[in-house]
Amino acid sequence: MANEVFGPLGSPRYAEYCRDIGESGHYLLSVIDDILNMSRIEAHRVRLNPREIDAEAALGGALKLVAEAARAKSLEISVDLSPGMRLLADERALHQVLVNLLQNAVKFTPPEGRVLVRGRTASGFTHLFVEDTGIGIPKSVLPRLGQPFVQVETNMTRSHKGSGLGLAIARSMAELHGGSLRLRSEVNVGTIVLVRLPAPAPQRLPAIAESGGRQQAVSALREASGATPRLRREAQPVA
């Protein structure tokens, strides 16, 4: 209807109504997705399939999803990764972590601001930094950030929609990998988010390859037999 495929709608207000309905629908869908993702994490139903991943390719896929919003605000996005940097992570989980952090950086950075993504490897871990020149976060709130449904409430943030789960999901996903997520922020200066994930190492790769081989074999057998994977049931307390 918004594109008037079957002809003019009449009053221009109808086009505005259609646009508002579409935006509200997308927002509600994103909230539902976040709630479902968080519920799976808390119910221990997330199973990772870590493998060696090229950091530049992973970041490029996440940046595509925030490029339009960044252009609309005339934001400068810069990337500074160590040459040939690689990570040991589940591809879908890593994508979700990067998208959530980049969306937050773009959302809370004023027009003509700057977002920088840096990557370095040290002591067997890969460190990814997402830095922005956004509105910043009060120090009193920092300890609570990363908990489900927690958002910073200020005059500037009330105009931004969100479930309050993006950072909690990113932190949980990083911890499931054996890594961590940390924040540094200053009001009216900006925020730095550090994601620490395992780097590929000789002692880690054989176990990952063996686990991945078993998982692929099970998937192939299921596909050949037409079987569907069973959902793991949580143990029920005994009355």
C-alpha positions as CSV (number, residue, x, y, z in Angstrom):
1,M,0.0,0.0,0.0
2,A,2.8,2.4,0.8
3,N,4.2,2.0,-2.7
4,E,0.7,2.5,-4.2
5,V,1.1,-0.7,-6.3
6,F,-2.6,-0.9,-7.0
7,G,-3.1,2.9,-7.5
8,P,-3.1,6.1,-5.6
9,L,-4.4,5.9,-2.0
10,G,-5.8,9.4,-2.0
11,S,-4.7,11.6,0.8
12,P,-0.9,11.8,1.5
13,R,-1.7,10.9,5.1
14,Y,-2.5,7.3,4.1
15,A,1.1,6.9,2.9
16,E,2.3,8.2,6.3
17,Y,0.0,5.8,8.1
18,C,1.3,2.9,6.0
19,R,4.9,3.9,6.8
20,D,4.2,4.2,10.5
21,I,2.5,0.7,10.5
22,G,5.5,-0.8,8.7
23,E,8.1,0.8,11.0
24,S,6.1,-0.3,14.1
25,G,5.9,-3.9,12.7
26,H,9.6,-4.0,12.1
27,Y,10.3,-2.7,15.6
28,L,7.9,-5.2,17.3
29,L,9.6,-8.0,15.3
30,S,13.0,-7.0,16.5
31,V,11.8,-6.9,20.1
32,I,10.3,-10.4,19.8
33,D,13.5,-11.7,18.2
34,D,15.6,-10.3,21.1
35,I,13.3,-11.8,23.7
36,L,13.4,-15.2,22.0
37,N,17.2,-15.1,21.7
38,M,17.6,-14.1,25.4
39,S,15.2,-16.8,26.5
40,R,17.2,-19.5,24.6
41,I,20.4,-18.2,26.2
42,E,18.9,-18.3,29.7
43,A,17.4,-21.8,29.1
44,H,20.8,-23.1,28.0
45,R,19.4,-24.0,24.6
46,V,22.1,-22.2,22.5
47,R,24.7,-24.6,21.0
48,L,27.7,-23.0,19.4
49,N,29.6,-24.4,16.5
50,P,32.9,-22.5,16.7
51,R,35.3,-22.5,13.8
52,E,38.1,-20.3,12.4
53,I,36.6,-17.1,10.9
54,D,38.2,-14.3,9.0
55,A,37.6,-11.1,11.1
56,E,37.4,-8.8,8.2
57,A,34.7,-10.8,6.4
58,A,32.7,-11.2,9.6
59,L,32.8,-7.4,10.3
60,G,32.0,-6.6,6.7
61,G,28.8,-8.6,6.9
62,A,27.7,-6.8,10.1
63,L,28.6,-3.3,8.7
64,K,26.3,-3.8,5.7
65,L,23.3,-3.9,8.1
66,V,24.1,-0.6,9.7
67,A,25.4,1.2,6.6
68,E,22.1,2.8,5.7
69,A,21.4,4.2,9.2
70,A,25.0,5.5,9.4
71,R,24.6,7.3,6.0
72,A,21.4,8.9,7.1
73,K,23.2,10.5,10.1
74,S,26.4,11.2,8.1
75,L,28.5,9.1,10.4
76,E,32.0,8.2,9.7
77,I,32.7,4.5,10.2
78,S,36.4,3.4,10.3
79,V,37.9,-0.1,10.5
80,D,41.4,-0.9,11.9
81,L,42.1,-4.6,12.1
82,S,45.4,-6.4,12.4
83,P,46.3,-7.9,9.0
84,G,45.0,-11.4,8.5
85,M,43.2,-11.4,11.9
86,R,41.1,-14.5,12.6
87,L,38.7,-15.5,15.3
88,L,37.5,-18.8,16.8
89,A,33.8,-18.4,17.1
90,D,30.3,-19.5,16.0
91,E,29.6,-17.6,12.8
92,R,26.0,-16.7,13.6
93,A,26.6,-15.8,17.2
94,L,29.6,-13.6,16.2
95,H,27.4,-11.9,13.6
96,Q,24.8,-11.2,16.2
97,V,27.3,-9.7,18.6
98,L,28.8,-7.4,16.0
99,V,25.4,-6.3,14.7
100,N,24.1,-5.5,18.2
101,L,27.2,-3.5,19.1
102,L,27.3,-1.6,15.8
103,Q,23.6,-0.8,15.9
104,N,24.0,0.6,19.4
105,A,27.0,2.7,18.3
106,V,25.1,4.1,15.3
107,K,21.9,4.7,17.2
108,F,23.4,6.7,20.1
109,T,26.0,8.7,18.1
110,P,24.7,12.1,17.0
111,P,24.9,13.2,13.3
112,E,28.3,13.6,11.8
113,G,29.8,11.6,14.6
114,R,32.4,8.8,14.3
115,V,32.4,5.0,14.9
116,L,35.6,3.1,14.9
117,V,36.1,-0.7,15.0
118,R,39.6,-1.9,16.0
119,G,40.9,-5.5,16.3
120,R,44.0,-6.8,17.9
121,T,45.3,-10.3,19.0
122,A,47.1,-10.7,22.3
123,S,47.7,-13.6,24.7
124,G,45.7,-16.2,22.8
125,F,42.6,-13.9,22.5
126,T,41.2,-11.6,19.9
127,H,40.2,-8.2,21.1
128,L,37.5,-6.3,19.2
129,F,36.9,-2.7,20.1
130,V,33.7,-0.8,19.0
131,E,34.2,2.9,19.8
132,D,31.9,5.8,19.2
133,T,31.6,9.5,19.8
134,G,28.1,9.2,21.1
135,I,26.2,10.5,24.1
136,G,28.0,8.3,26.5
137,I,26.8,6.5,29.6
138,P,26.9,7.7,33.2
139,K,29.3,5.8,35.5
140,S,26.6,5.1,37.9
141,V,24.7,3.0,35.3
142,L,27.7,1.1,33.9
143,P,27.5,-1.8,36.4
144,R,23.9,-2.6,35.4
145,L,24.5,-2.5,31.6
146,G,24.5,-5.9,30.0
147,Q,21.7,-7.1,32.2
148,P,18.5,-8.0,30.4
149,F,16.0,-5.2,29.7
150,V,18.4,-2.5,31.1
151,Q,18.7,0.7,29.2
152,V,20.1,4.1,30.1
153,E,17.2,6.5,30.7
154,T,18.2,10.1,29.9
155,N,16.5,12.9,27.9
156,M,18.6,11.9,24.9
157,T,17.9,8.1,25.0
158,R,14.1,8.2,25.5
159,S,13.7,9.0,21.8
160,H,15.5,5.7,20.8
161,K,13.4,2.6,20.7
162,G,14.8,-0.8,21.7
163,S,14.2,-3.9,23.8
164,G,17.1,-3.3,26.1
165,L,18.4,-6.8,25.3
166,G,21.0,-6.1,22.6
167,L,23.9,-5.6,25.0
168,A,22.8,-8.5,27.3
169,I,22.7,-10.8,24.3
170,A,26.1,-9.7,23.1
171,R,27.7,-10.2,26.5
172,S,26.1,-13.6,27.0
173,M,27.2,-14.7,23.5
174,A,30.8,-13.6,24.2
175,E,30.8,-15.5,27.6
176,L,29.4,-18.6,25.9
177,H,32.6,-18.6,23.7
178,G,34.8,-18.4,26.8
179,G,35.3,-14.7,26.3
180,S,34.0,-11.5,27.8
181,L,32.5,-8.0,27.1
182,R,33.5,-4.9,28.9
183,L,32.5,-1.2,28.7
184,R,34.1,2.1,29.2
185,S,32.1,5.3,28.7
186,E,32.0,9.0,29.5
187,V,29.0,11.2,29.1
188,N,29.1,13.5,26.0
189,V,32.4,11.9,25.0
190,G,31.6,8.4,23.8
191,T,31.7,4.7,24.6
192,I,34.2,1.9,24.0
193,V,33.0,-1.7,24.1
194,L,35.6,-4.5,24.2
195,V,34.7,-8.0,23.1
196,R,37.3,-10.6,24.0
197,L,37.1,-13.9,22.1
198,P,39.4,-16.9,21.7
199,A,41.9,-16.7,18.9
200,P,42.6,-19.8,16.8
201,A,45.5,-21.7,18.4
202,P,47.2,-25.1,17.6
203,Q,45.9,-26.6,20.9
204,R,42.3,-25.5,20.2
205,L,41.9,-26.4,16.5
206,P,42.0,-30.2,16.7
207,A,39.2,-30.4,19.3
208,I,37.1,-27.9,17.2
209,A,37.7,-29.9,14.0
210,E,36.7,-33.2,15.7
211,S,33.6,-31.7,17.2
212,G,32.6,-30.1,13.9
213,G,33.2,-33.4,12.0
214,R,30.9,-35.2,14.4
215,Q,28.2,-32.6,14.1
216,Q,28.4,-32.6,10.3
217,A,28.1,-36.4,10.3
218,V,25.1,-36.4,12.5
219,S,23.4,-33.7,10.3
220,A,24.2,-35.8,7.2
221,L,22.6,-38.9,8.7
222,R,19.5,-37.0,9.8
223,E,19.1,-35.5,6.3
224,A,19.5,-38.9,4.7
225,S,17.0,-40.5,6.9
226,G,14.5,-37.6,6.8
227,A,14.7,-37.2,10.6
228,T,14.4,-33.9,12.3
229,P,16.5,-32.9,15.3
230,R,14.8,-33.2,18.7
231,L,14.7,-30.3,21.0
232,R,16.5,-30.8,24.2
233,R,14.1,-30.9,27.2
234,E,15.0,-29.3,30.5
235,A,14.7,-31.4,33.6
236,Q,11.6,-30.8,35.5
237,P,11.8,-30.4,39.3
238,V,10.3,-33.3,41.3
239,A,7.4,-32.4,43.5
